[in-house]
Amino acid sequence: MKRRDFITLLGSSAIAWPLAARAQQPAMPVIGYLGAFAPTGLQITAIRKGLAELGYVEGRNVAIDYVHPDVQNPDGQYDQLPKLAADFVHRQVALIFAQSTPPALAAKAATSAIPIVFNIPDDPVKLGLVASIARPGGNATGMNFLFGDLGAKQLGLLRELLPKAVRVGLLINPRGPNADAVTKDMRAAASAIAVELVIGEASDSREIEAVFATLASKRVDALVIGTDPFFFGRRVQITTLATRYGLPTIYNARDYAEAGGLMTYGTSQSEAFRQAGAYAGRILKGEKPADLPVVQSSKFEFIINLATARALGLEVPATLLARADEVIE
């Protein structure tokens, strides 16, 4: 072999070796994050924290593809979810992370093979996502953060803030999967303390505007925002309207308080998403969703936004402030 040919062969081999080595490396697993809305920074941080407990770092040894309905068309967004779920199935992602009930239902309908980790406020057994809490038995498991059973506690906090309140509004999304359950829970809680409940329904941004005007005209003393991912995605609009109409309002997730909401009481979202991230990591390690019991979150948090209270002309009792997990000044 001539010296020039040998050098050429050596050079081409040096290029081929690292390419061959990279080709032999296992592909980075991809988690398909299916949301009803764009994830918040708190949620992303919590998921990453849970994954890190199992040794997974986004961008290093796991990838997360975040998808959600078109933010330019937020109204009527749930009908976009089946197509997004089907795309994940077509791409054969390693796992689907379903944020809230509508994405979980869409993912479950799209696949019985790809593992699903959900984070939902509704009963996963009644929804058909799992066979039982202790033994899910299929390809789905996750977190149940018990938003639907908080009516009595939320009304109690409102009455402590407003002892003379006799008429309370409830905002629900009639198209949401848990509208009936939330309404039933709140009616029972209101009846127990002799409070009149006024129902307001909204399933798009225009209806939200209209229902606030209606509730104000009916002179409700306070307002409870029902559990629904659509409302969470419109939290800035909702908290702004509550302040504009002077309606003391309680919500179910701390993000509302950060957006200017008066009070929130509900399951700790950071803890629920951390636990879900850890479950995703365990499944990527080889555990089966069928064998991982659904975790029912037990950590609750109560947040008060004092700046909003002042804007509404309210004096928050010291006893209520003392019980808050956080007070936003």
N, C-alpha and C positions, 0 to 999 in steps of 0.2 A: 504494500500500500504506500502510495506517495505521501510525503509529509504533509502537503497541503490538504489532501483528502482526509488524512487522519485528524487534522485540526478542525476541519469542517464537521466531521462526524462527532468529535468530542464536544464541540459547541452546541450542536443540535441536541445531543443527549442531555447536556446540562440544563437546557430549556425544558425538555420533556420530562425529566425526573420530578421536579416540583409540581408540574401540572398533573402528573400521574398520582403523586402523593395526595394532592388536594382532592382529586377525583375519588380517592378511596376513603376520604373522611366522611363520616355519616352526616347527612343533611341536618341542618338546625331545625328542631321541631317548631312548628308554627301554631300559636294559639289564635283562633279566630274570635275576637271580642265582638259580640253582637249586642248592640245597645239600642234602646228606644230613643236615645239622645246621646250627644257627645259626652264621654266620661269627664268627670271633674278631676282637677288636680289631686284632690284628696283621695278619690277612688283609685286613680292610677298609682299613686304612691303606696296605698294600702295593698293593692294587688302585687306590686313589685316586692313589697316587704314579705308577703306570704310566700311568694315564689323563692325569694332569697333564703328562706328558712330551709328549703329543700335543695339549695345549691344552684338555683337558676337565676341568671342575671340577664335581663332583656338586652339584646344586642350582642351578647357574648356567647351564650349557649341556648338561648330561646328567643324566638321572635314573636311579637304580638301585632296582629293586624286589626286595627280598630275600625269598625264600620258601624254606621247607624243611618237612619233615614236622612234624606236630603235636608240639610239645615235651611235651605232656601224655601222648603215647602213643609214646615213643621206641622201644619194642620192635617189631620187625617193620615198621620204618618204610619200607623200600624200596618196598613196594607202593603207597605214596602218591605216588611220584614221577611216574608216567605222567600222572596227573590234573593235577598241578601244571605239568608241561611242556605239556600240551594247552591249559591256560588261557593260558599265554604265547603260544602259537601263535594262539589265538582272538583275543587282544588285539593281535596283530601287533606285538610288541616289535621293536626294531631289531636286537637281538642277544641271544643267550642265553649266559650265563656259567655253565658247569657245573663245580661244585666236587666233584671226585672221580669215580670210575668209574660208580657207579650213576646219578647225575644225568646224566652224559654219555651213557650208553646210552639213558636215557629221553628226553633231548632229541633225540638222533639218530633215534629211532623216531617221534618226534612230528612232525618236519619235515625236509624236504630243501631248503627254500628259505631259512629264516631262518638267518643265520650263527651258528655255535656256536664259542665259545672254551672249551676244556676245560683242566683242571688235574688230571692223573691219575697214579697210580703204576704203571699197567699199560701193556702194549704196545698202542698205539692201532691198529696194523695188524692184529694178531691179533683185536682186539675188533671190527674192521670199521668203526671210526670214520673211518679215512682209507685211501687206496689205498697210500700210501707215506709215509715220514717226510719225504723231500725234496719231494715234490709230493702234498699231501693229496688234491687232485682233486675234492673235494666241497664241502659247506657247513661243514665242521668243521676246526679246527686248534687248536693250543694248546701246553701244556707237558706233558712227560713227566718226572716227577721221580724216577724210578728207585728207588723204595722196594723193589721186589721183588727186587733183586739185592744186598741189603746183609747177608744172613745171615752170610757168612764174617767180615765186618768186625765185626758186632755180637758174634758168639761170641768172636772174638779179644779184644775189649775186656773181655768178661766173664771170660775166662780170665786176662787180665792182672791183673784185680782179684782174682780167686779162682783162684789157680794149681792148687788141689786139686779144683776142681769136676769131677765126672765125669758128673753127670746134670743135664740142663737141660730145663726145660719150654718149650713153645711154645703160646701161646694163639692160636687161629684162629677165625674165624667161618665155619662150614661153608656158610652161605648167601651168603657174600661171593663176588664174581666172581673174586677172585685167590687163593682158599684153596688150591687145588691147586698153583699156581705157588709160593706162599710156602712151603708144606710141602716141596715138592721141593727148593727152593733150600736150605732149612734142614737137611734130611736130608743133603744132599751136604756142606754145611759142617761138620755135626757129625761125619760119618764121617771127614772129612779130619783131624780132631784127636782122634779116638777118644773122642768124647763121646756118651753115650746120650741120645737125644732122646725126651722124653715129651710126647705131643700132648694138649692140652686143648681142647675145643670148646665155644663159647658163642655164642648168637645172640640172647639177651635178657638183661636185668639179673639175673634169678634164676639163669640158667645161669652167669653170670659169678661170682656168689657161690659157687655149688656147685663150679665148676672150681678155684677157689683152694683150697677146703678139700680137694679131691681131690689136687691137686698137692702140697700141704703134707703130706698123709698119705703120699704116695709119696716124700717126702724129697728133692725136687729141690733142687739146690744153688743154682740161679738160674733166671731166667725171661726169655723174649723175648716181647714183645707183637707179634703179626703185624700187617701193614698192613691196616687196614680202617677205613673212615670211621665205622662203628658204634662201634668201640672208642674212636676219637678223641672221639666225642660223649659217651662214658662215662668219660672220662679221670680225672675226680675219683674216681669209684667205684673204678676199677682201681688208681690209685696209692695210695688209702687201704687197699685190701685187701692190696696188696703189702707195705706197711709193717706192717699188722696181723699178717700171717702171717710176717713177717721174711724175705721173699723178695727178694734183690737182683735188680732187674729193669732191663732195657734196653728203650728205646722208640725210635720213629723220628721224632719231631717235638719241637721244643723246648717246645711247650705242655705236654707231659707233665711236664717238669722243673719248669715254673712251677707245676704242680698238685701237686708233691711227689714226682715220679718221681726215681729215683736217677740214671740216666744216659740220654741220648738221643744217637743218631747217625743222621743222615739228611740229605736234601737241605734246604737253607735254604728254609723256607716263605716267608719275606719276599721272597726273591729270585724264587722261582717265581711267586708271586702278583703281584709287580711286573711281571714279564715278561708275564704273562697280561693284566694291565691295559693294558700298552702295545699288545699285539696287538689288544685290543678297540678301543683308540683308532685304530689304523691301519685297522681294518675300517670304523669309523664315518667315517673320512676317505675311504673309497671303495675300499680294497684288497680283494681277494677272498681268502677263506679257502683256496681251492684253490691259490693261488700262494704262500701263507705256510708255509714248512716248519715241521714240529713241532720245537720247541726241547727238547732233552734237557738238563735242568739239570745243571750240573757243579759247583756250589758246595755243599759239604757242611759240616755243623757238628756239633761234639761238645760236649755240655753235661754238666756234673757238678753235682749238687745235694749240697753238702757237709753241709747240715743233715740231709738224709735219710740220708746215709752214717753220720753220728754216731748217728742214731736206730736204725740197724740194727747198730751196734757195729762198723762197718767202718773200717779205716784205708786211705785211698786212696793208692797209691804216688805218690811225687813225680813219677816219670816220666809217669804217667797224667795228673796234674794239669797238668804242663807242656804236654801236647799238647792240652788242652781249649781250645776257642774261648771258653768262658765257664764260670766257676765261680760257682754260686749259693751264697752264704754263709748 
